[in-house]
């Protein structure tokens, strides 16, 4: 027996909502503060904020953000 | 600094023009600086002395992190994002709004430095005036 039309609509809407929620979760997770260094040949290294170097990088970046100020 | 090629002297005027062009085409840009040999500021959006000190501090920390000189730096924080790039003896540092497109920003910075190093005015990506 085919599902009732309103069931199809509800399923579709909740499917879109689930997709959107998952997208927002992924975006938040991927946009946590990060420090990434790139070297010749394309090698990259991530440094966590709680590491010694990571902490220094965030301090240095914070000073640059301060000197740049807000968008004119 | 890691160099792809030794650079000639880049004039302050060319660097200023390149910075203005970068600001014009990068909607997310808050401020930036272009540095020459030895970290001297060739152009900065504001307070060049602060840009010189803070950019030098950033590169110093980054170089210490690995066993070779760093080529690109990308740091994202809650307050904004910092991009730094070295090319041909020059360096560019830019601060943007959050969520700026990293690949595009690095592309613009690299094109700018490459053009300046080649004796241009940093506007390599600009369409010719007669382009429709």
N, CA and C atoms of all chains as a GROMACS GRO file, in nm:
protein
  612
    1UNK      N    1   0.085  -0.120   0.000
    1UNK     CA    2   0.000   0.000   0.000
    1UNK      C    3   0.089   0.125   0.000
    2UNK      N    4   0.066   0.221  -0.091
    2UNK     CA    5   0.151   0.341  -0.096
    2UNK      C    6   0.129   0.429   0.027
    3UNK      N    7   0.232   0.502   0.073
    3UNK     CA    8   0.215   0.589   0.190
    3UNK      C    9   0.122   0.705   0.157
    4UNK      N   10   0.061   0.759   0.264
    4UNK     CA   11  -0.029   0.872   0.240
    4UNK      C   12   0.053   0.993   0.196
    5UNK      N   13  -0.004   1.078   0.109
    5UNK     CA   14   0.074   1.190   0.054
    5UNK      C   15   0.136   1.280   0.161
    6UNK      N   16   0.064   1.307   0.271
    6UNK     CA   17   0.121   1.398   0.370
    6UNK      C   18   0.241   1.334   0.440
    7UNK      N   19   0.243   1.199   0.445
    7UNK     CA   20   0.359   1.130   0.504
    7UNK      C   21   0.484   1.153   0.418
    8UNK      N   22   0.464   1.147   0.288
    8UNK     CA   23   0.577   1.167   0.196
    8UNK      C   24   0.635   1.307   0.216
    9UNK      N   25   0.544   1.405   0.226
    9UNK     CA   26   0.587   1.544   0.244
    9UNK      C   27   0.662   1.562   0.376
   10UNK      N   28   0.605   1.505   0.484
   10UNK     CA   29   0.669   1.517   0.616
   10UNK      C   30   0.807   1.451   0.616
   11UNK      N   31   0.815   1.335   0.555
   11UNK     CA   32   0.945   1.266   0.548
   11UNK      C   33   1.047   1.350   0.474
   12UNK      N   34   1.000   1.412   0.368
   12UNK     CA   35   1.094   1.490   0.288
   12UNK      C   36   1.142   1.613   0.366
   13UNK      N   37   1.051   1.681   0.433
   13UNK     CA   38   1.088   1.800   0.511
   13UNK      C   39   1.183   1.763   0.623
   14UNK      N   40   1.151   1.656   0.695
   14UNK     CA   41   1.240   1.619   0.806
   14UNK      C   42   1.376   1.572   0.753
   15UNK      N   43   1.376   1.514   0.633
   15UNK     CA   44   1.503   1.476   0.572
   15UNK      C   45   1.589   1.598   0.544
   16UNK      N   46   1.527   1.703   0.488
   16UNK     CA   47   1.603   1.827   0.462
   16UNK      C   48   1.654   1.887   0.593
   17UNK      N   49   1.568   1.886   0.696
   17UNK     CA   50   1.608   1.943   0.825
   17UNK      C   51   1.727   1.867   0.884
   18UNK      N   52   1.723   1.736   0.872
   18UNK     CA   53   1.835   1.655   0.922
   18UNK      C   54   1.965   1.687   0.848
   19UNK      N   55   1.950   1.702   0.716
   19UNK     CA   56   2.068   1.736   0.635
   19UNK      C   57   2.127   1.870   0.678
   20UNK      N   58   2.036   1.969   0.698
   20UNK     CA   59   2.082   2.103   0.735
   20UNK      C   60   2.149   2.100   0.872
   21UNK      N   61   2.091   2.025   0.966
   21UNK     CA   62   2.150   2.018   1.100
   21UNK      C   63   2.287   1.952   1.095
   22UNK      N   64   2.299   1.848   1.015
   22UNK     CA   65   2.428   1.780   1.003
   22UNK      C   66   2.532   1.873   0.940
   23UNK      N   67   2.488   1.951   0.840
   23UNK     CA   68   2.578   2.046   0.776
   23UNK      C   69   2.628   2.149   0.877
   24UNK      N   70   2.538   2.201   0.959
   24UNK     CA   71   2.578   2.301   1.059
   24UNK      C   72   2.673   2.241   1.162
   25UNK      N   73   2.646   2.117   1.201
   25UNK     CA   74   2.736   2.051   1.298
   25UNK      C   75   2.876   2.035   1.238
   26UNK      N   76   2.880   1.991   1.112
   26UNK     CA   77   3.011   1.973   1.048
   26UNK      C   78   3.084   2.106   1.035
   27UNK      N   79   3.009   2.210   1.001
   27UNK     CA   80   3.070   2.342   0.982
   27UNK      C   81   3.129   2.393   1.114
   28UNK      N   82   3.052   2.379   1.223
   28UNK     CA   83   3.102   2.423   1.354
   28UNK      C   84   3.227   2.346   1.392
   29UNK      N   85   3.222   2.214   1.369
   29UNK     CA   86   3.336   2.130   1.407
   29UNK      C   87   3.460   2.166   1.326
   30UNK      N   88   3.438   2.196   1.198
   30UNK     CA   89   3.553   2.222   1.113
   30UNK      C   90   3.605   2.364   1.127
   31UNK      N   91   3.531   2.451   1.192
   31UNK     CA   92   3.574   2.589   1.205
   31UNK      C   93   3.619   2.624   1.346
   32UNK      N   94   3.660   2.524   1.422
   32UNK     CA   95   3.723   2.553   1.551
   32UNK      C   96   3.855   2.624   1.522
   33UNK      N   97   3.904   2.704   1.618
   33UNK     CA   98   4.033   2.770   1.594
   33UNK      C   99   4.140   2.669   1.553
   34UNK      N  100   4.222   2.709   1.457
   34UNK     CA  101   4.325   2.618   1.408
   34UNK      C  102   4.448   2.699   1.366
   35UNK      N  103   4.561   2.634   1.366
   35UNK     CA  104   4.685   2.696   1.317
   35UNK      C  105   4.751   2.594   1.225
   36UNK      N  106   4.767   2.632   1.100
   36UNK     CA  107   4.817   2.538   1.001
   36UNK      C  108   4.937   2.600   0.929
   37UNK      N  109   5.045   2.526   0.926
   37UNK     CA  110   5.167   2.574   0.860
   37UNK      C  111   5.193   2.489   0.737
   38UNK      N  112   5.230   2.556   0.629
   38UNK     CA  113   5.257   2.486   0.503
   38UNK      C  114   5.404   2.504   0.466
   39UNK      N  115   5.462   2.396   0.417
   39UNK     CA  116   5.603   2.399   0.379
   39UNK      C  117   5.616   2.370   0.230
   40UNK      N  118   5.737   2.387   0.180
   40UNK     CA  119   5.762   2.359   0.039
   40UNK      C  120   5.723   2.214   0.008
   41UNK      N  121   5.669   2.193  -0.107
   41UNK     CA  122   5.628   2.058  -0.146
   41UNK      C  123   5.487   2.025  -0.102
   42UNK      N  124   5.420   2.122  -0.039
   42UNK     CA  125   5.280   2.102  -0.001
   42UNK      C  126   5.259   2.036   0.134
   43UNK      N  127   5.368   2.008   0.205
   43UNK     CA  128   5.350   1.947   0.338
   43UNK      C  129   5.285   2.050   0.431
   44UNK      N  130   5.190   2.002   0.513
   44UNK     CA  131   5.122   2.091   0.608
   44UNK      C  132   5.124   2.030   0.747
   45UNK      N  133   5.127   2.116   0.846
   45UNK     CA  134   5.124   2.070   0.985
   45UNK      C  135   5.021   2.151   1.062
   46UNK      N  136   4.940   2.084   1.140
   46UNK     CA  137   4.844   2.152   1.228
   46UNK      C  138   4.902   2.160   1.368
   47UNK      N  139   4.876   2.271   1.434
   47UNK     CA  140   4.923   2.286   1.572
   47UNK      C  141   4.803   2.319   1.660
   48UNK      N  142   4.782   2.236   1.759
   48UNK     CA  143   4.670   2.257   1.850
   48UNK      C  144   4.697   2.378   1.939
   49UNK      N  145   4.588   2.445   1.977
   49UNK     CA  146   4.602   2.565   2.060
   49UNK      C  147   4.661   2.537   2.196
   50UNK      N  148   4.649   2.413   2.243
   50UNK     CA  149   4.702   2.384   2.377
   50UNK      C  150   4.847   2.336   2.373
   51UNK      N  151   4.907   2.331   2.252
   51UNK     CA  152   5.050   2.299   2.245
   51UNK      C  153   5.130   2.428   2.261
   52UNK      N  154   5.259   2.416   2.292
   52UNK     CA  155   5.342   2.535   2.314
   52UNK      C  156   5.347   2.621   2.188
   53UNK      N  157   5.379   2.558   2.075
   53UNK     CA  158   5.390   2.634   1.950
   53UNK      C  159   5.253   2.688   1.909
   54UNK      N  160   5.151   2.606   1.921
   54UNK     CA  161   5.016   2.649   1.885
   54UNK      C  162   4.976   2.773   1.963
   55UNK      N  163   5.003   2.772   2.092
   55UNK     CA  164   4.970   2.887   2.176
   55UNK      C  165   5.041   3.012   2.129
   56UNK      N  166   5.169   2.999   2.095
   56UNK     CA  167   5.246   3.115   2.048
   56UNK      C  168   5.192   3.165   1.913
   57UNK      N  169   5.153   3.070   1.827
   57UNK     CA  170   5.098   3.111   1.697
   57UNK      C  171   4.968   3.189   1.716
   58UNK      N  172   4.883   3.142   1.808
   58UNK     CA  173   4.756   3.213   1.831
   58UNK      C  174   4.780   3.351   1.891
   59UNK      N  175   4.881   3.363   1.977
   59UNK     CA  176   4.912   3.496   2.034
   59UNK      C  177   4.959   3.589   1.922
   60UNK      N  178   5.050   3.540   1.838
   60UNK     CA  179   5.101   3.622   1.727
   60UNK      C  180   4.988   3.660   1.632
   61UNK      N  181   4.899   3.565   1.603
   61UNK     CA  182   4.786   3.594   1.514
   61UNK      C  183   4.692   3.695   1.579
   62UNK      N  184   4.672   3.683   1.708
   62UNK     CA  185   4.585   3.776   1.780
   62UNK      C  186   4.636   3.919   1.771
   63UNK      N  187   4.767   3.935   1.776
   63UNK     CA  188   4.825   4.069   1.766
   63UNK      C  189   4.802   4.127   1.626
   64UNK      N  190   4.814   4.042   1.524
   64UNK     CA  191   4.790   4.089   1.388
   64UNK      C  192   4.643   4.126   1.367
   65UNK      N  193   4.555   4.045   1.425
   65UNK     CA  194   4.412   4.074   1.412
   65UNK      C  195   4.380   4.208   1.480
   66UNK      N  196   4.449   4.231   1.592
   66UNK     CA  197   4.428   4.356   1.664
   66UNK      C  198   4.477   4.476   1.580
   67UNK      N  199   4.594   4.462   1.520
   67UNK     CA  200   4.647   4.575   1.442
   67UNK      C  201   4.563   4.600   1.316
   68UNK      N  202   4.506   4.493   1.261
   68UNK     CA  203   4.422   4.510   1.142
   68UNK      C  204   4.291   4.580   1.176
   69UNK      N  205   4.245   4.561   1.298
   69UNK     CA  206   4.121   4.625   1.340
   69UNK      C  207   4.000   4.563   1.272
   70UNK      N  208   3.892   4.637   1.279
   70UNK     CA  209   3.769   4.590   1.216
   70UNK      C  210   3.768   4.632   1.070
   71UNK      N  211   3.680   4.565   0.995
   71UNK     CA  212   3.670   4.595   0.853
   71UNK      C  213   3.626   4.740   0.833
   72UNK      N  214   3.698   4.815   0.746
   72UNK     CA  215   3.660   4.957   0.729
   72UNK      C  216   3.523   4.972   0.664
   73UNK      N  217   6.423   3.333   0.451
   73UNK     CA  218   6.297   3.312   0.380
   73UNK      C  219   6.316   3.214   0.265
   74UNK      N  220   6.224   3.125   0.242
   74UNK     CA  221   6.236   3.037   0.128
   74UNK      C  222   6.202   3.114   0.000
   75UNK      N  223   6.290   3.108  -0.096
   75UNK     CA  224   6.270   3.186  -0.217
   75UNK      C  225   6.257   3.096  -0.338
   76UNK      N  226   6.170   3.132  -0.428
   76UNK     CA  227   6.166   3.065  -0.555
   76UNK      C  228   6.262   3.130  -0.652
   77UNK      N  229   6.282   3.257  -0.632
   77UNK     CA  230   6.374   3.332  -0.717
   77UNK      C  231   6.413   3.458  -0.643
   78UNK      N  232   6.535   3.501  -0.667
   78UNK     CA  233   6.576   3.625  -0.604
   78UNK      C  234   6.494   3.739  -0.662
   79UNK      N  235   6.455   3.833  -0.579
   79UNK     CA  236   6.373   3.942  -0.627
   79UNK      C  237   6.455   4.069  -0.642
   80UNK      N  238   6.414   4.152  -0.736
   80UNK     CA  239   6.475   4.282  -0.747
   80UNK      C  240   6.414   4.373  -0.643
   81UNK      N  241   6.449   4.502  -0.653
   81UNK     CA  242   6.395   4.597  -0.556
   81UNK      C  243   6.250   4.627  -0.594
   82UNK      N  244   6.161   4.616  -0.495
   82UNK     CA  245   6.021   4.648  -0.518
   82UNK      C  246   5.996   4.785  -0.458
   83UNK      N  247   5.941   4.874  -0.538
   83UNK     CA  248   5.920   5.010  -0.488
   83UNK      C  249   5.800   5.014  -0.394
   84UNK      N  250   5.804   5.110  -0.303
   84UNK     CA  251   5.693   5.129  -0.211
   84UNK      C  252   5.565   5.162  -0.285
   85UNK      N  253   5.577   5.238  -0.394
   85UNK     CA  254   5.459   5.276  -0.472
   85UNK      C  255   5.391   5.153  -0.533
   86UNK      N  256   5.474   5.063  -0.586
   86UNK     CA  257   5.417   4.941  -0.646
   86UNK      C  258   5.348   4.858  -0.538
   87UNK      N  259   5.413   4.848  -0.421
   87UNK     CA  260   5.353   4.770  -0.312
   87UNK      C  261   5.224   4.834  -0.263
   88UNK      N  262   5.224   4.966  -0.253
   88UNK     CA  263   5.102   5.038  -0.211
   88UNK      C  264   4.988   5.012  -0.310
   89UNK      N  265   5.022   5.018  -0.438
   89UNK     CA  266   4.922   4.995  -0.542
   89UNK      C  267   4.869   4.852  -0.536
   90UNK      N  268   4.959   4.759  -0.512
   90UNK     CA  269   4.919   4.618  -0.504
   90UNK      C  270   4.828   4.595  -0.383
   91UNK      N  271   4.861   4.661  -0.275
   91UNK     CA  272   4.780   4.646  -0.153
   91UNK      C  273   4.639   4.704  -0.174
   92UNK      N  274   4.635   4.818  -0.241
   92UNK     CA  275   4.505   4.881  -0.270
   92UNK      C  276   4.421   4.790  -0.359
   93UNK      N  277   4.488   4.727  -0.456
   93UNK     CA  278   4.417   4.636  -0.546
   93UNK      C  279   4.365   4.514  -0.470
   94UNK      N  280   4.449   4.464  -0.378
   94UNK     CA  281   4.407   4.348  -0.298
   94UNK      C  282   4.284   4.384  -0.212
   95UNK      N  283   4.288   4.502  -0.153
   95UNK     CA  284   4.176   4.545  -0.069
   95UNK      C  285   4.048   4.561  -0.152
   96UNK      N  286   4.068   4.606  -0.276
   96UNK     CA  287   3.955   4.628  -0.365
   96UNK      C  288   3.887   4.497  -0.406
   97UNK      N  289   3.968   4.393  -0.427
   97UNK     CA  290   3.907   4.269  -0.478
   97UNK      C  291   3.877   4.167  -0.368
   98UNK      N  292   3.924   4.190  -0.246
   98UNK     CA  293   3.899   4.095  -0.137
   98UNK      C  294   3.800   4.156  -0.039
   99UNK      N  295   3.677   4.113  -0.052
   99UNK     CA  296   3.572   4.173   0.030
   99UNK      C  297   3.588   4.143   0.178
  100UNK      N  298   3.653   4.031   0.209
  100UNK     CA  299   3.669   3.990   0.349
  100UNK      C  300   3.791   4.051   0.417
  101UNK      N  301   3.870   4.124   0.342
  101UNK     CA  302   3.998   4.173   0.396
  101UNK      C  303   3.976   4.284   0.499
  102UNK      N  304   4.043   4.270   0.613
  102UNK     CA  305   4.040   4.377   0.714
  102UNK      C  306   4.166   4.464   0.706
  103UNK      N  307   4.276   4.400   0.678
  103UNK     CA  308   4.403   4.474   0.670
  103UNK      C  309   4.510   4.380   0.619
  104UNK      N  310   4.618   4.440   0.567
  104UNK     CA  311   4.726   4.357   0.513
  104UNK      C  312   4.854   4.437   0.506
  105UNK      N  313   4.962   4.366   0.487
  105UNK     CA  314   5.092   4.431   0.471
  105UNK      C  315   5.176   4.349   0.374
  106UNK      N  316   5.264   4.418   0.304
  106UNK     CA  317   5.360   4.353   0.215
  106UNK      C  318   5.499   4.386   0.268
  107UNK      N  319   5.578   4.284   0.286
  107UNK     CA  320   5.710   4.302   0.344
  107UNK      C  321   5.818   4.261   0.244
  108UNK      N  322   5.928   4.332   0.251
  108UNK     CA  323   6.039   4.304   0.161
  108UNK      C  324   6.149   4.229   0.233
  109UNK      N  325   6.267   4.235   0.175
  109UNK     CA  326   6.384   4.169   0.233
  109UNK      C  327   6.405   4.216   0.376
  110UNK      N  328   6.435   4.124   0.464
  110UNK     CA  329   6.464   4.160   0.602
  110UNK      C  330   6.340   4.198   0.682
  111UNK      N  331   6.223   4.180   0.623
  111UNK     CA  332   6.100   4.209   0.697
  111UNK      C  333   6.059   4.355   0.694
  112UNK      N  334   6.126   4.437   0.613
  112UNK     CA  335   6.089   4.579   0.603
  112UNK      C  336   5.951   4.591   0.539
  113UNK      N  337   5.870   4.680   0.593
  113UNK     CA  338   5.734   4.697   0.540
  113UNK      C  339   5.738   4.784   0.415
  114UNK      N  340   5.692   4.728   0.304
  114UNK     CA  341   5.683   4.805   0.180
  114UNK      C  342   5.550   4.877   0.170
  115UNK      N  343   5.447   4.815   0.227
  115UNK     CA  344   5.314   4.877   0.228
  115UNK      C  345   5.233   4.811   0.339
  116UNK      N  346   5.151   4.889   0.404
  116UNK     CA  347   5.064   4.834   0.509
  116UNK      C  348   4.936   4.916   0.512
  117UNK      N  349   4.828   4.850   0.551
  117UNK     CA  350   4.701   4.921   0.550
  117UNK      C  351   4.696   5.026   0.661
  118UNK      N  352   4.779   5.009   0.764
  118UNK     CA  353   4.779   5.104   0.875
  118UNK      C  354   4.895   5.067   0.968
  119UNK      N  355   4.948   5.159   1.042
  119UNK     CA  356   5.050   5.136   1.143
  119UNK      C  357   5.160   5.037   1.096
  120UNK      N  358   5.241   5.077   1.000
  120UNK     CA  359   5.341   4.986   0.942
  120UNK      C  360   5.437   4.927   1.044
  121UNK      N  361   5.472   5.004   1.146
  121UNK     CA  362   5.568   4.953   1.246
  121UNK      C  363   5.510   4.833   1.321
  122UNK      N  364   5.381   4.842   1.355
  122UNK     CA  365   5.316   4.729   1.423
  122UNK      C  366   5.309   4.608   1.332
  123UNK      N  367   5.277   4.630   1.205
  123UNK     CA  368   5.270   4.518   1.109
  123UNK      C  369   5.406   4.451   1.099
  124UNK      N  370   5.513   4.533   1.096
  124UNK     CA  371   5.649   4.477   1.083
  124UNK      C  372   5.680   4.388   1.204
  125UNK      N  373   5.654   4.442   1.323
  125UNK     CA  374   5.685   4.366   1.445
  125UNK      C  375   5.601   4.239   1.454
  126UNK      N  376   5.473   4.253   1.432
  126UNK     CA  377   5.384   4.138   1.452
  126UNK      C  378   5.400   4.032   1.344
  127UNK      N  379   5.427   4.075   1.221
  127UNK     CA  380   5.452   3.977   1.114
  127UNK      C  381   5.583   3.903   1.140
  128UNK      N  382   5.684   3.977   1.186
  128UNK     CA  383   5.814   3.914   1.216
  128UNK      C  384   5.796   3.811   1.329
  129UNK      N  385   5.717   3.847   1.429
  129UNK     CA  386   5.694   3.755   1.541
  129UNK      C  387   5.622   3.629   1.493
  130UNK      N  388   5.524   3.647   1.404
  130UNK     CA  389   5.450   3.532   1.352
  130UNK      C  390   5.543   3.438   1.274
  131UNK      N  391   5.623   3.493   1.183
  131UNK     CA  392   5.713   3.409   1.104
  131UNK      C  393   5.819   3.344   1.192
  132UNK      N  394   5.861   3.416   1.295
  132UNK     CA  395   5.964   3.360   1.384
  132UNK      C  396   5.910   3.237   1.457
  133UNK      N  397   5.790   3.248   1.510
  133UNK     CA  398   5.728   3.135   1.580
  133UNK      C  399   5.704   3.020   1.483
  134UNK      N  400   5.654   3.053   1.364
  134UNK     CA  401   5.623   2.948   1.265
  134UNK      C  402   5.750   2.875   1.220
  135UNK      N  403   5.857   2.951   1.198
  135UNK     CA  404   5.982   2.887   1.155
  135UNK      C  405   6.038   2.795   1.264
  136UNK      N  406   6.017   2.835   1.387
  136UNK     CA  407   6.067   2.755   1.499
  136UNK      C  408   5.988   2.624   1.514
  137UNK      N  409   5.866   2.624   1.462
  137UNK     CA  410   5.778   2.507   1.481
  137UNK      C  411   5.826   2.386   1.402
  138UNK      N  412   5.889   2.409   1.289
  138UNK     CA  413   5.934   2.297   1.206
  138UNK      C  414   6.084   2.300   1.187
  139UNK      N  415   6.134   2.206   1.111
  139UNK     CA  416   6.278   2.204   1.089
  139UNK      C  417   6.316   2.265   0.954
  140UNK      N  418   6.222   2.341   0.897
  140UNK     CA  419   6.251   2.414   0.775
  140UNK      C  420   6.165   2.541   0.774
  141UNK      N  421   6.206   2.642   0.696
  141UNK     CA  422   6.128   2.766   0.694
  141UNK      C  423   5.987   2.742   0.641
  142UNK      N  424   5.894   2.808   0.701
  142UNK     CA  425   5.754   2.791   0.661
  142UNK      C  426   5.729   2.873   0.534
  143UNK      N  427   5.638   2.824   0.452
  143UNK     CA  428   5.605   2.895   0.328
  143UNK      C  429   5.471   2.969   0.339
  144UNK      N  430   5.374   2.905   0.401
  144UNK     CA  431   5.241   2.966   0.418
  144UNK      C  432   5.194   2.942   0.561
  145UNK      N  433   5.118   3.037   0.612
  145UNK     CA  434   5.059   3.024   0.746
  145UNK      C  435   4.911   3.057   0.735
  146UNK      N  436   4.829   2.977   0.797
  146UNK     CA  437   4.685   3.006   0.803
  146UNK      C  438   4.638   2.978   0.945
  147UNK      N  439   4.594   3.081   1.011
  147UNK     CA  440   4.545   3.065   1.149
  147UNK      C  441   4.403   3.119   1.156
  148UNK      N  442   4.313   3.038   1.204
  148UNK     CA  443   4.174   3.078   1.218
  148UNK      C  444   4.139   3.090   1.364
  149UNK      N  445   4.084   3.203   1.402
  149UNK     CA  446   4.041   3.222   1.541
  149UNK      C  447   3.897   3.270   1.541
  150UNK      N  448   3.842   3.286   1.659
  150UNK     CA  449   3.705   3.337   1.670
  150UNK      C  450   3.697   3.483   1.623
  151UNK      N  451   3.809   3.553   1.631
  151UNK     CA  452   3.809   3.697   1.600
  151UNK      C  453   3.839   3.728   1.453
  152UNK      N  454   3.894   3.633   1.383
  152UNK     CA  455   3.929   3.656   1.244
  152UNK      C  456   4.031   3.554   1.198
  153UNK      N  457   4.077   3.570   1.074
  153UNK     CA  458   4.173   3.474   1.021
  153UNK      C  459   4.298   3.547   0.972
  154UNK      N  460   4.410   3.481   0.988
  154UNK     CA  461   4.538   3.538   0.947
  154UNK      C  462   4.599   3.450   0.839
  155UNK      N  463   4.641   3.514   0.730
  155UNK     CA  464   4.708   3.445   0.620
  155UNK      C  465   4.845   3.509   0.601
  156UNK      N  466   4.946   3.428   0.588
  156UNK     CA  467   5.080   3.482   0.562
  156UNK      C  468   5.146   3.393   0.458
  157UNK      N  469   5.220   3.455   0.371
  157UNK     CA  470   5.278   3.383   0.258
  157UNK      C  471   5.413   3.445   0.223
  158UNK      N  472   5.510   3.361   0.193
  158UNK     CA  473   5.640   3.409   0.146
  158UNK      C  474   5.658   3.366   0.001
  159UNK      N  475   5.715   3.457  -0.076
  159UNK     CA  476   5.743   3.422  -0.215
  159UNK      C  477   5.852   3.514  -0.268
  160UNK      N  478   5.955   3.454  -0.322
  160UNK     CA  479   6.062   3.528  -0.391
  160UNK      C  480   6.118   3.641  -0.307
  161UNK      N  481   6.142   3.615  -0.181
  161UNK     CA  482   6.203   3.716  -0.096
  161UNK      C  483   6.107   3.818  -0.040
  162UNK      N  484   5.981   3.810  -0.082
  162UNK     CA  485   5.878   3.900  -0.031
  162UNK      C  486   5.785   3.823   0.061
  163UNK      N  487   5.708   3.894   0.139
  163UNK     CA  488   5.608   3.828   0.223
  163UNK      C  489   5.481   3.913   0.224
  164UNK      N  490   5.369   3.848   0.234
  164UNK     CA  491   5.242   3.918   0.246
  164UNK      C  492   5.168   3.860   0.366
  165UNK      N  493   5.109   3.949   0.445
  165UNK     CA  494   5.030   3.907   0.561
  165UNK      C  495   4.894   3.974   0.549
  166UNK      N  496   4.790   3.896   0.567
  166UNK     CA  497   4.655   3.951   0.554
  166UNK      C  498   4.568   3.901   0.669
  167UNK      N  499   4.482   3.989   0.715
  167UNK     CA  500   4.384   3.954   0.818
  167UNK      C  501   4.246   3.969   0.755
  168UNK      N  502   4.166   3.865   0.768
  168UNK     CA  503   4.034   3.867   0.706
  168UNK      C  504   3.925   3.838   0.810
  169UNK      N  505   3.802   3.856   0.766
  169UNK     CA  506   3.688   3.811   0.846
  169UNK      C  507   3.694   3.659   0.858
  170UNK      N  508   3.617   3.606   0.951
  170UNK     CA  509   3.612   3.459   0.962
  170UNK      C  510   3.548   3.401   0.836
  171UNK      N  511   3.582   3.278   0.810
  171UNK     CA  512   3.524   3.201   0.700
  171UNK      C  513   3.564   3.254   0.562
  172UNK      N  514   3.671   3.330   0.555
  172UNK     CA  515   3.722   3.370   0.423
  172UNK      C  516   3.770   3.244   0.351
  173UNK      N  517   3.760   3.245   0.220
  173UNK     CA  518   3.801   3.128   0.143
  173UNK      C  519   3.954   3.122   0.137
  174UNK      N  520   4.010   3.021   0.203
  174UNK     CA  521   4.155   3.014   0.219
  174UNK      C  522   4.227   3.001   0.085
  175UNK      N  523   4.177   2.912  -0.001
  175UNK     CA  524   4.248   2.889  -0.127
  175UNK      C  525   4.249   3.016  -0.213
  176UNK      N  526   4.138   3.088  -0.210
  176UNK     CA  527   4.128   3.211  -0.289
  176UNK      C  528   4.220   3.318  -0.233
  177UNK      N  529   4.222   3.330  -0.102
  177UNK     CA  530   4.307   3.432  -0.038
  177UNK      C  531   4.454   3.403  -0.067
  178UNK      N  532   4.494   3.278  -0.051
  178UNK     CA  533   4.634   3.244  -0.080
  178UNK      C  534   4.665   3.266  -0.228
  179UNK      N  535   4.572   3.234  -0.312
  179UNK     CA  536   4.593   3.255  -0.456
  179UNK      C  537   4.617   3.403  -0.486
  180UNK      N  538   4.533   3.489  -0.427
  180UNK     CA  539   4.547   3.634  -0.449
  180UNK      C  540   4.680   3.684  -0.396
  181UNK      N  541   4.718   3.639  -0.275
  181UNK     CA  542   4.844   3.685  -0.216
  181UNK      C  543   4.963   3.639  -0.301
  182UNK      N  544   4.956   3.515  -0.346
  182UNK     CA  545   5.067   3.461  -0.425
  182UNK      C  546   5.078   3.535  -0.560
  183UNK      N  547   4.964   3.560  -0.623
  183UNK     CA  548   4.966   3.631  -0.751
  183UNK      C  549   5.023   3.771  -0.733
  184UNK      N  550   4.986   3.834  -0.623
  184UNK     CA  551   5.034   3.968  -0.594
  184UNK      C  552   5.187   3.970  -0.575
  185UNK      N  553   5.237   3.878  -0.494
  185UNK     CA  554   5.381   3.874  -0.468
  185UNK      C  555   5.459   3.835  -0.593
  186UNK      N  556   5.403   3.741  -0.669
  186UNK     CA  557   5.472   3.696  -0.790
  186UNK      C  558   5.484   3.813  -0.889
  187UNK      N  559   5.378   3.890  -0.900
  187UNK     CA  560   5.380   4.002  -0.993
  187UNK      C  561   5.477   4.111  -0.945
  188UNK      N  562   5.474   4.140  -0.816
  188UNK     CA  563   5.566   4.240  -0.763
  188UNK      C  564   5.711   4.196  -0.781
  189UNK      N  565   5.737   4.070  -0.753
  189UNK     CA  566   5.874   4.018  -0.766
  189UNK      C  567   5.922   4.022  -0.910
  190UNK      N  568   5.828   4.010  -1.003
  190UNK     CA  569   5.864   4.016  -1.145
  190UNK      C  570   5.870   4.157  -1.200
  191UNK      N  571   5.860   4.255  -1.112
  191UNK     CA  572   5.870   4.394  -1.156
  191UNK      C  573   5.736   4.456  -1.192
  192UNK      N  574   5.627   4.385  -1.168
  192UNK     CA  575   5.494   4.439  -1.199
  192UNK      C  576   5.441   4.525  -1.087
  193UNK      N  577   5.313   4.558  -1.099
  193UNK     CA  578   5.252   4.644  -0.997
  193UNK      C  579   5.157   4.567  -0.905
  194UNK      N  580   5.164   4.435  -0.912
  194UNK     CA  581   5.080   4.353  -0.823
  194UNK      C  582   4.939   4.332  -0.873
  195UNK      N  583   4.913   4.380  -0.994
  195UNK     CA  584   4.776   4.368  -1.047
  195UNK      C  585   4.770   4.266  -1.160
  196UNK      N  586   4.844   4.157  -1.144
  196UNK     CA  587   4.852   4.058  -1.252
  196UNK      C  588   4.717   4.001  -1.290
  197UNK      N  589   4.627   3.992  -1.193
  197UNK     CA  590   4.498   3.930  -1.221
  197UNK      C  591   4.396   4.024  -1.280
  198UNK      N  592   4.435   4.151  -1.293
  198UNK     CA  593   4.338   4.249  -1.340
  198UNK      C  594   4.311   4.234  -1.489
  199UNK      N  595   4.185   4.249  -1.524
  199UNK     CA  596   4.150   4.239  -1.665
  199UNK      C  597   4.201   4.364  -1.738
  200UNK      N  598   4.242   4.349  -1.863
  200UNK     CA  599   4.287   4.467  -1.937
  200UNK      C  600   4.173   4.566  -1.952
  201UNK      N  601   4.206   4.698  -1.964
  201UNK     CA  602   4.101   4.801  -1.968
  201UNK      C  603   4.001   4.783  -2.080
  202UNK      N  604   4.044   4.723  -2.194
  202UNK     CA  605   3.952   4.710  -2.307
  202UNK      C  606   3.870   4.582  -2.302
  203UNK      N  607   3.890   4.500  -2.194
  203UNK     CA  608   3.812   4.376  -2.184
  203UNK      C  609   3.667   4.410  -2.152
  204UNK      N  610   3.576   4.346  -2.221
  204UNK     CA  611   3.435   4.377  -2.201
  204UNK      C  612   3.380   4.307  -2.078
   0.00000   0.00000   0.00000
